[in-house]
Amino acid sequence: MAKRVRLASIQSCVPERPPERTRVLIVDDLPQNRLLLGLLCEQLGFQHEPAENGYEALDAAQSGRFDIVLMDILMPRMDGIAATRAIRALPGPVGEIPIVAVTTAAAPGEVLRYLACGMTDVVAKPVERTRLEEAITAALAARQPAAEAGGERSAA
């Protein structure tokens, strides 16, 4: 019951935005984290799809249908660092997709490690909506000139 109240209170305090076409891949092994990130993405006007681990993230990223990835770090099977490296090894624009770490492991040394493996930014858990919005907006804005120079993303 407490979780429902908390999620409802998050929804009620965030202004609605017009729908956008931004597509977010949410990668986290815990269903409650995927749910919360999904609610935040909806409140920010973003479409989203979930993935439970790095293997699912890699498969989804290969489709080319996402604009950004929100990646947990500590996951079973394939963690966020390995998944980021695998996505970065993909050819073309899909290998350049912005990847934002969303993690409880966000000490300064860890943040440097995530950035060194190819992540675009880091958002610490518990996630604050304003910080998440800032990270997504900055990552997409930084990618915009590259996307315009290289042509539009192919539709899937």
N, C-alpha and C positions, 0 to 999 in steps of 0.2 A: 504494500500500500504506500509506503513512504517513497518508493521509487516512482510510482505513478504521480504522486503529488509533485515531486521534484521535477519530473519531465514536463508535467502540465504547467508548472510555474515558469519553466524555461520557455515554453511555447508562448505563454501569455505576455512575457516581457520583451519579446523580440518583434519588431515591426515587420509586417509583410512586405515583400519585395516583388516586383513583377517577375514572372518566370524568365529564365535565361536558358540558353542552350548549352551551358557548361555541363560537362559530364564528368563526374567524380567516381573513381574507383576507391572504395573503402575497404582496406585490408586489415583485419584484426581477427584473432582467434576467438575472442570472447563475444558472444551474441549481444550482450548489453552494451559493449563499446560500439559495435557496428550500429546498433539501434540509436544510441545517442548521437553518434557522428552523422547518421542518416537524418535524424531530426534537425540537427544544426544545418546540414546541407539544404534540406527542404526550406528551412526558414530563411536561408540566404538566397534561395531561388535556384539552386543547383539540382540537376538530376543526379542520381547516384545508383550504384550497384555494389553489392557486397562480394567479398572474397574472404575465405577463412584462413588462408595461409599463403606463403610465398609462391607455391606451385600454381595455385589458382590465380594469383596476381599476375604471374608471368603469362599464363594462358590468356587472361583477359587483356593484358597490355598488348599482346601480339595482334589482337583484333584491330587496333588502331581507333577504337571508338571512344576513347577517353581523352579528356583534356588534362587531367591531373590525377595523381594517386596520393591518397592518404595512407601511409604505411606504418603499421605497428612494427616494433623492432623484435620483441621477444615473443616468438611464435614457434610451435612445434613444426616438425617436418622441414620447412625451409624458412629461416628467419628473415627479417626485413632487410638486413644487410646483404645476405646472399641473393634475395629477390631483386634488390636494387642493382646489384652487379650484373645479374642475368638480364634485367631489362635494359641496362646501359649497353650491353653487348649486342642488342638487337639492331639490325640495320635500319637506316633511314629515320624518319621522324618519330617512330614509336620508341626508339632508343633514347630519344631526347625529351620525353615527356617529363614534366616537373613531378618530382616525388618529394612529398613532405612527410617527414617522420612524425608520428604521433605516439609519444612514449612516456612512460614514467621514468625511464633511464635517460635523464636529460642533464646530467652534470656537464660542466664545460668540456672536459676531456672527451666525453662520449659524443657530445655535439660535434666536435672537430672530427671525430672518427666517422660520423654519419655523413658529414659534408665531404670528407675525403673519399668516401665510397661512391659518391655521385648523387647524394640527396640534395635537394634544393634548399630546404629549410627544416626547422625542427619546432614542433609545438609540444609543450609539456602537458602531460595528464596530471590532474584533471584539466580538461580542455575548457578554455574560456572562449566564448563565441567571438569576441572581438579579436582575439589573437589568431584564431583559426581563419577568420575572414581576412585579416591582414596578410597572413601567410599565403592563402590561396590567391588573393588579389595580386600580391607582389610577384608570385611565381608565374601567374598567367600573363601579367604585364611584361615581365622579362622575356617571356617566350614569344610574345606577339610579333616583335620585329623579325625574329628568326622565321616564324611561320609565314609572314608576309613575303619574305625574301625567297623562301623555299617553296611557295605555293600553298594552296589550301590542303588541309588534312583530307585524306580520302574518306568517303562515306562507307560505312560498313553495313 
